[in-house]
């Protein structure tokens, strides 16, 4: 018997079939997770901010590919723009790395180099820990040309995606509620 045939005997067929079935469930879960976050945020903030809308990454995949400066890991997201700005340049976003296990996710206030001069001083004037309940981090994301004031990434509880969607919607609501008065001061 050849070495390859012998090696195949060590493959766990149960794990392999579970992986293949899991891929289909994963494709069903995302972007549904981001649509649920978007819907929850828009319903919560819609009366106060009638112009709020959700941009789910799946709906903007082609445009996103054209905007990426460097190859990136698979990401999923929902972004909430601000009046007077392209949502690509200024938004509150919920972003997940979909290529790692466990899937990690974070929420935050994001802006690009086009708005940096105007927005970054406003963002740095906020004590984020008291404003949104977490200090988080400010980070540059060169591939997207973004600066992000964001929560630290944390694993998603895939056993409770509905609860996680509510949790990340709440994080987005906090960031949006803090950021929109900053934008209004410009």
PyMOL commands that place a pseudoatom at each C-alpha (Angstrom):
pseudoatom trace, name=CA, resn=UNK, resi=1, chain=A, elem=C, hetatm=0, pos=[0.000, 0.000, 0.000]
pseudoatom trace, name=CA, resn=UNK, resi=2, chain=A, elem=C, hetatm=0, pos=[1.306, 3.459, -0.932]
pseudoatom trace, name=CA, resn=UNK, resi=3, chain=A, elem=C, hetatm=0, pos=[2.093, 6.170, 1.620]
pseudoatom trace, name=CA, resn=UNK, resi=4, chain=A, elem=C, hetatm=0, pos=[-0.792, 8.372, 0.417]
pseudoatom trace, name=CA, resn=UNK, resi=5, chain=A, elem=C, hetatm=0, pos=[-3.307, 5.548, 0.806]
pseudoatom trace, name=CA, resn=UNK, resi=6, chain=A, elem=C, hetatm=0, pos=[-1.960, 4.801, 4.258]
pseudoatom trace, name=CA, resn=UNK, resi=7, chain=A, elem=C, hetatm=0, pos=[-2.204, 8.502, 5.197]
pseudoatom trace, name=CA, resn=UNK, resi=8, chain=A, elem=C, hetatm=0, pos=[-5.829, 8.637, 4.044]
pseudoatom trace, name=CA, resn=UNK, resi=9, chain=A, elem=C, hetatm=0, pos=[-6.702, 6.096, 6.721]
pseudoatom trace, name=CA, resn=UNK, resi=10, chain=A, elem=C, hetatm=0, pos=[-5.964, 8.755, 9.359]
pseudoatom trace, name=CA, resn=UNK, resi=11, chain=A, elem=C, hetatm=0, pos=[-8.507, 11.216, 7.906]
pseudoatom trace, name=CA, resn=UNK, resi=12, chain=A, elem=C, hetatm=0, pos=[-11.550, 11.579, 10.166]
pseudoatom trace, name=CA, resn=UNK, resi=13, chain=A, elem=C, hetatm=0, pos=[-14.549, 11.329, 7.837]
pseudoatom trace, name=CA, resn=UNK, resi=14, chain=A, elem=C, hetatm=0, pos=[-16.914, 12.698, 10.492]
pseudoatom trace, name=CA, resn=UNK, resi=15, chain=A, elem=C, hetatm=0, pos=[-14.877, 15.883, 10.802]
pseudoatom trace, name=CA, resn=UNK, resi=16, chain=A, elem=C, hetatm=0, pos=[-14.650, 16.180, 7.041]
pseudoatom trace, name=CA, resn=UNK, resi=17, chain=A, elem=C, hetatm=0, pos=[-18.398, 15.817, 6.494]
pseudoatom trace, name=CA, resn=UNK, resi=18, chain=A, elem=C, hetatm=0, pos=[-19.087, 18.218, 9.373]
pseudoatom trace, name=CA, resn=UNK, resi=19, chain=A, elem=C, hetatm=0, pos=[-16.769, 20.759, 7.795]
pseudoatom trace, name=CA, resn=UNK, resi=20, chain=A, elem=C, hetatm=0, pos=[-18.525, 20.559, 4.438]
pseudoatom trace, name=CA, resn=UNK, resi=21, chain=A, elem=C, hetatm=0, pos=[-21.983, 20.889, 6.019]
pseudoatom trace, name=CA, resn=UNK, resi=22, chain=A, elem=C, hetatm=0, pos=[-20.670, 23.703, 8.188]
pseudoatom trace, name=CA, resn=UNK, resi=23, chain=A, elem=C, hetatm=0, pos=[-19.537, 25.690, 5.157]
pseudoatom trace, name=CA, resn=UNK, resi=24, chain=A, elem=C, hetatm=0, pos=[-23.107, 25.911, 3.892]
pseudoatom trace, name=CA, resn=UNK, resi=25, chain=A, elem=C, hetatm=0, pos=[-24.375, 27.023, 7.311]
pseudoatom trace, name=CA, resn=UNK, resi=26, chain=A, elem=C, hetatm=0, pos=[-21.565, 29.593, 7.494]
pseudoatom trace, name=CA, resn=UNK, resi=27, chain=A, elem=C, hetatm=0, pos=[-22.558, 31.023, 4.082]
pseudoatom trace, name=CA, resn=UNK, resi=28, chain=A, elem=C, hetatm=0, pos=[-26.136, 31.262, 5.342]
pseudoatom trace, name=CA, resn=UNK, resi=29, chain=A, elem=C, hetatm=0, pos=[-25.117, 32.966, 8.624]
pseudoatom trace, name=CA, resn=UNK, resi=30, chain=A, elem=C, hetatm=0, pos=[-23.092, 35.703, 6.912]
pseudoatom trace, name=CA, resn=UNK, resi=31, chain=A, elem=C, hetatm=0, pos=[-24.249, 38.232, 5.614]
pseudoatom trace, name=CA, resn=UNK, resi=32, chain=A, elem=C, hetatm=0, pos=[-27.513, 37.543, 7.525]
pseudoatom trace, name=CA, resn=UNK, resi=33, chain=A, elem=C, hetatm=0, pos=[-25.708, 38.530, 10.747]
pseudoatom trace, name=CA, resn=UNK, resi=34, chain=A, elem=C, hetatm=0, pos=[-24.783, 41.940, 9.259]
pseudoatom trace, name=CA, resn=UNK, resi=35, chain=A, elem=C, hetatm=0, pos=[-28.285, 42.513, 7.876]
pseudoatom trace, name=CA, resn=UNK, resi=36, chain=A, elem=C, hetatm=0, pos=[-29.701, 41.834, 11.358]
pseudoatom trace, name=CA, resn=UNK, resi=37, chain=A, elem=C, hetatm=0, pos=[-27.245, 44.295, 12.944]
pseudoatom trace, name=CA, resn=UNK, resi=38, chain=A, elem=C, hetatm=0, pos=[-28.114, 46.867, 10.262]
pseudoatom trace, name=CA, resn=UNK, resi=39, chain=A, elem=C, hetatm=0, pos=[-31.852, 46.462, 10.727]
pseudoatom trace, name=CA, resn=UNK, resi=40, chain=A, elem=C, hetatm=0, pos=[-31.579, 46.692, 14.522]
pseudoatom trace, name=CA, resn=UNK, resi=41, chain=A, elem=C, hetatm=0, pos=[-29.450, 49.855, 14.400]
pseudoatom trace, name=CA, resn=UNK, resi=42, chain=A, elem=C, hetatm=0, pos=[-31.662, 51.560, 11.805]
pseudoatom trace, name=CA, resn=UNK, resi=43, chain=A, elem=C, hetatm=0, pos=[-34.835, 50.760, 13.738]
pseudoatom trace, name=CA, resn=UNK, resi=44, chain=A, elem=C, hetatm=0, pos=[-33.291, 52.035, 16.983]
pseudoatom trace, name=CA, resn=UNK, resi=45, chain=A, elem=C, hetatm=0, pos=[-31.888, 55.268, 15.528]
pseudoatom trace, name=CA, resn=UNK, resi=46, chain=A, elem=C, hetatm=0, pos=[-34.268, 55.905, 12.620]
pseudoatom trace, name=CA, resn=UNK, resi=47, chain=A, elem=C, hetatm=0, pos=[-36.576, 58.328, 14.408]
pseudoatom trace, name=CA, resn=UNK, resi=48, chain=A, elem=C, hetatm=0, pos=[-33.729, 60.364, 15.851]
pseudoatom trace, name=CA, resn=UNK, resi=49, chain=A, elem=C, hetatm=0, pos=[-31.611, 60.223, 12.661]
pseudoatom trace, name=CA, resn=UNK, resi=50, chain=A, elem=C, hetatm=0, pos=[-34.032, 59.707, 9.737]
pseudoatom trace, name=CA, resn=UNK, resi=51, chain=A, elem=C, hetatm=0, pos=[-31.224, 59.515, 7.166]
pseudoatom trace, name=CA, resn=UNK, resi=52, chain=A, elem=C, hetatm=0, pos=[-29.432, 56.530, 8.726]
pseudoatom trace, name=CA, resn=UNK, resi=53, chain=A, elem=C, hetatm=0, pos=[-29.005, 53.524, 6.468]
pseudoatom trace, name=CA, resn=UNK, resi=54, chain=A, elem=C, hetatm=0, pos=[-27.094, 50.259, 6.606]
pseudoatom trace, name=CA, resn=UNK, resi=55, chain=A, elem=C, hetatm=0, pos=[-24.511, 49.277, 3.986]
pseudoatom trace, name=CA, resn=UNK, resi=56, chain=A, elem=C, hetatm=0, pos=[-23.887, 45.526, 4.140]
pseudoatom trace, name=CA, resn=UNK, resi=57, chain=A, elem=C, hetatm=0, pos=[-20.556, 44.481, 2.677]
pseudoatom trace, name=CA, resn=UNK, resi=58, chain=A, elem=C, hetatm=0, pos=[-22.063, 41.675, 0.628]
pseudoatom trace, name=CA, resn=UNK, resi=59, chain=A, elem=C, hetatm=0, pos=[-24.036, 44.280, -1.327]
pseudoatom trace, name=CA, resn=UNK, resi=60, chain=A, elem=C, hetatm=0, pos=[-20.875, 46.273, -2.125]
pseudoatom trace, name=CA, resn=UNK, resi=61, chain=A, elem=C, hetatm=0, pos=[-18.413, 43.446, -2.801]
pseudoatom trace, name=CA, resn=UNK, resi=62, chain=A, elem=C, hetatm=0, pos=[-17.385, 44.563, -6.318]
pseudoatom trace, name=CA, resn=UNK, resi=63, chain=A, elem=C, hetatm=0, pos=[-16.844, 48.175, -5.279]
pseudoatom trace, name=CA, resn=UNK, resi=64, chain=A, elem=C, hetatm=0, pos=[-14.922, 47.085, -2.178]
pseudoatom trace, name=CA, resn=UNK, resi=65, chain=A, elem=C, hetatm=0, pos=[-12.576, 44.941, -4.255]
pseudoatom trace, name=CA, resn=UNK, resi=66, chain=A, elem=C, hetatm=0, pos=[-11.807, 47.992, -6.389]
pseudoatom trace, name=CA, resn=UNK, resi=67, chain=A, elem=C, hetatm=0, pos=[-11.035, 50.093, -3.303]
pseudoatom trace, name=CA, resn=UNK, resi=68, chain=A, elem=C, hetatm=0, pos=[-8.702, 47.678, -1.517]
pseudoatom trace, name=CA, resn=UNK, resi=69, chain=A, elem=C, hetatm=0, pos=[-5.067, 48.665, -1.795]
pseudoatom trace, name=CA, resn=UNK, resi=70, chain=A, elem=C, hetatm=0, pos=[-3.658, 45.337, -0.565]
pseudoatom trace, name=CA, resn=UNK, resi=71, chain=A, elem=C, hetatm=0, pos=[-5.001, 41.809, -0.467]
pseudoatom trace, name=CA, resn=UNK, resi=72, chain=A, elem=C, hetatm=0, pos=[-7.076, 41.404, 2.661]
pseudoatom trace, name=CA, resn=UNK, resi=73, chain=A, elem=C, hetatm=0, pos=[-8.493, 38.500, 4.585]
pseudoatom trace, name=CA, resn=UNK, resi=74, chain=A, elem=C, hetatm=0, pos=[-12.177, 37.756, 4.012]
pseudoatom trace, name=CA, resn=UNK, resi=75, chain=A, elem=C, hetatm=0, pos=[-14.192, 40.369, 5.866]
pseudoatom trace, name=CA, resn=UNK, resi=76, chain=A, elem=C, hetatm=0, pos=[-17.872, 40.932, 6.406]
pseudoatom trace, name=CA, resn=UNK, resi=77, chain=A, elem=C, hetatm=0, pos=[-19.319, 44.214, 7.565]
pseudoatom trace, name=CA, resn=UNK, resi=78, chain=A, elem=C, hetatm=0, pos=[-22.163, 46.622, 7.952]
pseudoatom trace, name=CA, resn=UNK, resi=79, chain=A, elem=C, hetatm=0, pos=[-21.494, 50.367, 7.880]
pseudoatom trace, name=CA, resn=UNK, resi=80, chain=A, elem=C, hetatm=0, pos=[-23.681, 53.329, 8.858]
pseudoatom trace, name=CA, resn=UNK, resi=81, chain=A, elem=C, hetatm=0, pos=[-22.883, 56.546, 7.008]
pseudoatom trace, name=CA, resn=UNK, resi=82, chain=A, elem=C, hetatm=0, pos=[-23.337, 60.165, 8.026]
pseudoatom trace, name=CA, resn=UNK, resi=83, chain=A, elem=C, hetatm=0, pos=[-25.219, 62.891, 6.158]
pseudoatom trace, name=CA, resn=UNK, resi=84, chain=A, elem=C, hetatm=0, pos=[-22.970, 64.928, 3.894]
pseudoatom trace, name=CA, resn=UNK, resi=85, chain=A, elem=C, hetatm=0, pos=[-20.286, 62.224, 3.510]
pseudoatom trace, name=CA, resn=UNK, resi=86, chain=A, elem=C, hetatm=0, pos=[-19.728, 59.188, 1.365]
pseudoatom trace, name=CA, resn=UNK, resi=87, chain=A, elem=C, hetatm=0, pos=[-20.261, 56.230, 3.671]
pseudoatom trace, name=CA, resn=UNK, resi=88, chain=A, elem=C, hetatm=0, pos=[-16.964, 54.837, 2.379]
pseudoatom trace, name=CA, resn=UNK, resi=89, chain=A, elem=C, hetatm=0, pos=[-15.168, 57.861, 3.853]
pseudoatom trace, name=CA, resn=UNK, resi=90, chain=A, elem=C, hetatm=0, pos=[-16.956, 58.174, 7.197]
pseudoatom trace, name=CA, resn=UNK, resi=91, chain=A, elem=C, hetatm=0, pos=[-19.054, 55.611, 9.014]
pseudoatom trace, name=CA, resn=UNK, resi=92, chain=A, elem=C, hetatm=0, pos=[-19.656, 53.531, 12.080]
pseudoatom trace, name=CA, resn=UNK, resi=93, chain=A, elem=C, hetatm=0, pos=[-18.901, 49.951, 11.198]
pseudoatom trace, name=CA, resn=UNK, resi=94, chain=A, elem=C, hetatm=0, pos=[-19.232, 46.449, 12.543]
pseudoatom trace, name=CA, resn=UNK, resi=95, chain=A, elem=C, hetatm=0, pos=[-16.541, 44.301, 10.930]
pseudoatom trace, name=CA, resn=UNK, resi=96, chain=A, elem=C, hetatm=0, pos=[-15.791, 40.580, 11.258]
pseudoatom trace, name=CA, resn=UNK, resi=97, chain=A, elem=C, hetatm=0, pos=[-12.836, 38.477, 10.148]
pseudoatom trace, name=CA, resn=UNK, resi=98, chain=A, elem=C, hetatm=0, pos=[-14.508, 35.511, 8.509]
pseudoatom trace, name=CA, resn=UNK, resi=99, chain=A, elem=C, hetatm=0, pos=[-11.320, 33.560, 7.816]
pseudoatom trace, name=CA, resn=UNK, resi=100, chain=A, elem=C, hetatm=0, pos=[-10.271, 32.820, 11.404]
pseudoatom trace, name=CA, resn=UNK, resi=101, chain=A, elem=C, hetatm=0, pos=[-11.698, 30.550, 14.046]
pseudoatom trace, name=CA, resn=UNK, resi=102, chain=A, elem=C, hetatm=0, pos=[-13.252, 31.691, 16.152]
pseudoatom trace, name=CA, resn=UNK, resi=103, chain=A, elem=C, hetatm=0, pos=[-14.656, 34.469, 13.966]
pseudoatom trace, name=CA, resn=UNK, resi=104, chain=A, elem=C, hetatm=0, pos=[-13.708, 37.805, 15.522]
pseudoatom trace, name=CA, resn=UNK, resi=105, chain=A, elem=C, hetatm=0, pos=[-15.739, 40.985, 15.344]
pseudoatom trace, name=CA, resn=UNK, resi=106, chain=A, elem=C, hetatm=0, pos=[-15.491, 44.615, 16.395]
pseudoatom trace, name=CA, resn=UNK, resi=107, chain=A, elem=C, hetatm=0, pos=[-17.446, 47.849, 16.167]
pseudoatom trace, name=CA, resn=UNK, resi=108, chain=A, elem=C, hetatm=0, pos=[-16.092, 51.351, 15.780]
pseudoatom trace, name=CA, resn=UNK, resi=109, chain=A, elem=C, hetatm=0, pos=[-15.994, 54.787, 14.210]
pseudoatom trace, name=CA, resn=UNK, resi=110, chain=A, elem=C, hetatm=0, pos=[-14.059, 54.746, 10.897]
pseudoatom trace, name=CA, resn=UNK, resi=111, chain=A, elem=C, hetatm=0, pos=[-12.807, 57.501, 8.584]
pseudoatom trace, name=CA, resn=UNK, resi=112, chain=A, elem=C, hetatm=0, pos=[-10.519, 57.685, 5.571]
pseudoatom trace, name=CA, resn=UNK, resi=113, chain=A, elem=C, hetatm=0, pos=[-7.618, 59.925, 4.623]
pseudoatom trace, name=CA, resn=UNK, resi=114, chain=A, elem=C, hetatm=0, pos=[-10.052, 62.145, 2.700]
pseudoatom trace, name=CA, resn=UNK, resi=115, chain=A, elem=C, hetatm=0, pos=[-11.698, 63.188, 5.972]
pseudoatom trace, name=CA, resn=UNK, resi=116, chain=A, elem=C, hetatm=0, pos=[-8.712, 62.738, 8.323]
pseudoatom trace, name=CA, resn=UNK, resi=117, chain=A, elem=C, hetatm=0, pos=[-7.850, 66.430, 8.736]
pseudoatom trace, name=CA, resn=UNK, resi=118, chain=A, elem=C, hetatm=0, pos=[-11.424, 67.224, 9.643]
pseudoatom trace, name=CA, resn=UNK, resi=119, chain=A, elem=C, hetatm=0, pos=[-12.479, 64.138, 11.620]
pseudoatom trace, name=CA, resn=UNK, resi=120, chain=A, elem=C, hetatm=0, pos=[-9.412, 62.845, 13.438]
pseudoatom trace, name=CA, resn=UNK, resi=121, chain=A, elem=C, hetatm=0, pos=[-9.060, 65.848, 15.800]
pseudoatom trace, name=CA, resn=UNK, resi=122, chain=A, elem=C, hetatm=0, pos=[-12.752, 65.467, 16.691]
pseudoatom trace, name=CA, resn=UNK, resi=123, chain=A, elem=C, hetatm=0, pos=[-12.327, 61.736, 17.297]
pseudoatom trace, name=CA, resn=UNK, resi=124, chain=A, elem=C, hetatm=0, pos=[-9.258, 62.322, 19.459]
pseudoatom trace, name=CA, resn=UNK, resi=125, chain=A, elem=C, hetatm=0, pos=[-11.206, 64.834, 21.570]
pseudoatom trace, name=CA, resn=UNK, resi=126, chain=A, elem=C, hetatm=0, pos=[-13.525, 62.074, 22.848]
pseudoatom trace, name=CA, resn=UNK, resi=127, chain=A, elem=C, hetatm=0, pos=[-12.836, 60.039, 25.958]
pseudoatom trace, name=CA, resn=UNK, resi=128, chain=A, elem=C, hetatm=0, pos=[-14.045, 56.853, 24.284]
pseudoatom trace, name=CA, resn=UNK, resi=129, chain=A, elem=C, hetatm=0, pos=[-14.061, 54.731, 27.417]
pseudoatom trace, name=CA, resn=UNK, resi=130, chain=A, elem=C, hetatm=0, pos=[-16.677, 56.931, 29.076]
pseudoatom trace, name=CA, resn=UNK, resi=131, chain=A, elem=C, hetatm=0, pos=[-18.490, 57.659, 25.801]
pseudoatom trace, name=CA, resn=UNK, resi=132, chain=A, elem=C, hetatm=0, pos=[-19.009, 54.069, 24.610]
pseudoatom trace, name=CA, resn=UNK, resi=133, chain=A, elem=C, hetatm=0, pos=[-18.071, 52.000, 27.644]
pseudoatom trace, name=CA, resn=UNK, resi=134, chain=A, elem=C, hetatm=0, pos=[-14.713, 50.752, 26.337]
pseudoatom trace, name=CA, resn=UNK, resi=135, chain=A, elem=C, hetatm=0, pos=[-11.395, 52.454, 25.737]
pseudoatom trace, name=CA, resn=UNK, resi=136, chain=A, elem=C, hetatm=0, pos=[-10.762, 50.367, 22.643]
pseudoatom trace, name=CA, resn=UNK, resi=137, chain=A, elem=C, hetatm=0, pos=[-7.988, 51.427, 20.306]
pseudoatom trace, name=CA, resn=UNK, resi=138, chain=A, elem=C, hetatm=0, pos=[-7.282, 53.858, 17.516]
pseudoatom trace, name=CA, resn=UNK, resi=139, chain=A, elem=C, hetatm=0, pos=[-5.710, 52.022, 14.612]
pseudoatom trace, name=CA, resn=UNK, resi=140, chain=A, elem=C, hetatm=0, pos=[-4.727, 52.702, 11.026]
pseudoatom trace, name=CA, resn=UNK, resi=141, chain=A, elem=C, hetatm=0, pos=[-5.881, 50.158, 8.457]
pseudoatom trace, name=CA, resn=UNK, resi=142, chain=A, elem=C, hetatm=0, pos=[-3.727, 50.996, 5.420]
pseudoatom trace, name=CA, resn=UNK, resi=143, chain=A, elem=C, hetatm=0, pos=[-5.350, 48.517, 3.030]
pseudoatom trace, name=CA, resn=UNK, resi=144, chain=A, elem=C, hetatm=0, pos=[-8.646, 50.370, 3.369]
pseudoatom trace, name=CA, resn=UNK, resi=145, chain=A, elem=C, hetatm=0, pos=[-7.070, 53.771, 3.889]
pseudoatom trace, name=CA, resn=UNK, resi=146, chain=A, elem=C, hetatm=0, pos=[-8.980, 54.029, 7.163]
pseudoatom trace, name=CA, resn=UNK, resi=147, chain=A, elem=C, hetatm=0, pos=[-8.339, 55.168, 10.681]
pseudoatom trace, name=CA, resn=UNK, resi=148, chain=A, elem=C, hetatm=0, pos=[-10.588, 53.441, 13.182]
pseudoatom trace, name=CA, resn=UNK, resi=149, chain=A, elem=C, hetatm=0, pos=[-11.511, 54.173, 16.767]
pseudoatom trace, name=CA, resn=UNK, resi=150, chain=A, elem=C, hetatm=0, pos=[-12.756, 50.710, 17.587]
pseudoatom trace, name=CA, resn=UNK, resi=151, chain=A, elem=C, hetatm=0, pos=[-13.453, 48.117, 20.216]
pseudoatom trace, name=CA, resn=UNK, resi=152, chain=A, elem=C, hetatm=0, pos=[-10.847, 45.428, 20.626]
pseudoatom trace, name=CA, resn=UNK, resi=153, chain=A, elem=C, hetatm=0, pos=[-11.728, 42.427, 18.458]
pseudoatom trace, name=CA, resn=UNK, resi=154, chain=A, elem=C, hetatm=0, pos=[-13.546, 39.658, 20.274]
pseudoatom trace, name=CA, resn=UNK, resi=155, chain=A, elem=C, hetatm=0, pos=[-14.787, 36.227, 19.271]
pseudoatom trace, name=CA, resn=UNK, resi=156, chain=A, elem=C, hetatm=0, pos=[-18.367, 35.873, 18.103]
pseudoatom trace, name=CA, resn=UNK, resi=157, chain=A, elem=C, hetatm=0, pos=[-20.441, 33.336, 19.987]
pseudoatom trace, name=CA, resn=UNK, resi=158, chain=A, elem=C, hetatm=0, pos=[-21.688, 31.387, 16.974]
pseudoatom trace, name=CA, resn=UNK, resi=159, chain=A, elem=C, hetatm=0, pos=[-24.017, 29.408, 19.229]
pseudoatom trace, name=CA, resn=UNK, resi=160, chain=A, elem=C, hetatm=0, pos=[-25.968, 32.647, 19.770]
pseudoatom trace, name=CA, resn=UNK, resi=161, chain=A, elem=C, hetatm=0, pos=[-25.648, 34.740, 16.605]
pseudoatom trace, name=CA, resn=UNK, resi=162, chain=A, elem=C, hetatm=0, pos=[-28.947, 36.536, 17.252]
pseudoatom trace, name=CA, resn=UNK, resi=163, chain=A, elem=C, hetatm=0, pos=[-27.701, 37.640, 20.676]
pseudoatom trace, name=CA, resn=UNK, resi=164, chain=A, elem=C, hetatm=0, pos=[-24.379, 38.661, 19.153]
pseudoatom trace, name=CA, resn=UNK, resi=165, chain=A, elem=C, hetatm=0, pos=[-26.187, 40.702, 16.488]
pseudoatom trace, name=CA, resn=UNK, resi=166, chain=A, elem=C, hetatm=0, pos=[-28.019, 42.537, 19.275]
pseudoatom trace, name=CA, resn=UNK, resi=167, chain=A, elem=C, hetatm=0, pos=[-24.763, 43.080, 21.187]
pseudoatom trace, name=CA, resn=UNK, resi=168, chain=A, elem=C, hetatm=0, pos=[-22.917, 44.484, 18.167]
pseudoatom trace, name=CA, resn=UNK, resi=169, chain=A, elem=C, hetatm=0, pos=[-25.921, 46.583, 17.174]
pseudoatom trace, name=CA, resn=UNK, resi=170, chain=A, elem=C, hetatm=0, pos=[-25.784, 48.139, 20.647]
pseudoatom trace, name=CA, resn=UNK, resi=171, chain=A, elem=C, hetatm=0, pos=[-22.063, 48.855, 20.166]
pseudoatom trace, name=CA, resn=UNK, resi=172, chain=A, elem=C, hetatm=0, pos=[-22.785, 50.492, 16.793]
pseudoatom trace, name=CA, resn=UNK, resi=173, chain=A, elem=C, hetatm=0, pos=[-25.616, 52.544, 18.315]
pseudoatom trace, name=CA, resn=UNK, resi=174, chain=A, elem=C, hetatm=0, pos=[-23.249, 53.825, 21.007]
pseudoatom trace, name=CA, resn=UNK, resi=175, chain=A, elem=C, hetatm=0, pos=[-20.572, 54.785, 18.495]
pseudoatom trace, name=CA, resn=UNK, resi=176, chain=A, elem=C, hetatm=0, pos=[-23.069, 56.442, 16.143]
pseudoatom trace, name=CA, resn=UNK, resi=177, chain=A, elem=C, hetatm=0, pos=[-24.694, 58.389, 18.976]
pseudoatom trace, name=CA, resn=UNK, resi=178, chain=A, elem=C, hetatm=0, pos=[-21.296, 59.730, 20.041]
pseudoatom trace, name=CA, resn=UNK, resi=179, chain=A, elem=C, hetatm=0, pos=[-20.000, 60.415, 16.530]
pseudoatom trace, name=CA, resn=UNK, resi=180, chain=A, elem=C, hetatm=0, pos=[-22.955, 62.239, 14.980]
pseudoatom trace, name=CA, resn=UNK, resi=181, chain=A, elem=C, hetatm=0, pos=[-22.712, 65.287, 17.272]
pseudoatom trace, name=CA, resn=UNK, resi=182, chain=A, elem=C, hetatm=0, pos=[-18.984, 65.442, 16.428]
pseudoatom trace, name=CA, resn=UNK, resi=183, chain=A, elem=C, hetatm=0, pos=[-19.849, 65.563, 12.743]
pseudoatom trace, name=CA, resn=UNK, resi=184, chain=A, elem=C, hetatm=0, pos=[-22.422, 68.261, 13.431]
pseudoatom trace, name=CA, resn=UNK, resi=185, chain=A, elem=C, hetatm=0, pos=[-19.710, 70.467, 15.017]
pseudoatom trace, name=CA, resn=UNK, resi=186, chain=A, elem=C, hetatm=0, pos=[-17.760, 70.734, 11.776]
for i in range(1, 186): cmd.bond("trace and resi %d" % i, "trace and resi %d" % (i + 1))
show_as sticks, trace
zoom trace
